[in-house]
Amino acid sequence: MSKPKVMVLFYSMYGHVRTLANEITQGIEAAGGEPMLFQVQETLPKEVLEKMHALPQDPAIPVLGAADVEKLAEADGILFGFPTRYGGAPAQLRTVLDATGKLWVGGALLGKPAGVFF
């Protein structure tokens, strides 16, 4: 039997959620799963991020953007990590989720367990 692939897709502007995502991937491995760690593509301009004192994205972690949503279908389960923005998910993550329509229509995400962390 193959290891279950669990995608851990996160957005983290200041590194807190990235730290959680890294810990979660270690837990997946310890439980016998295969983690697939991705960070959500940043949509804010560099100048804005600098003014907000945001941390740069980790170049060692692959980026998943709206054009790459088909990778979600490769996972057996998906965990989404993000900070809340006034009670909602940040626009960067919503951009990715909004691009999943074709996957839903085709049934590619049907039956996949999912969860969130923040």
Secondary structure, DSSP 4 states (H G I P E B T S, - for coil): -PPPEEEEEE--SSSHHHHHHHHHHHHHHHTT-EEEEEEEPP-S-HHHHHHTTPPPP-TTS-EE-GGGGGGGGG-SEEEEE---BTTB--HHHHHHHHTTHHHHHTTTTTT--EEEE-
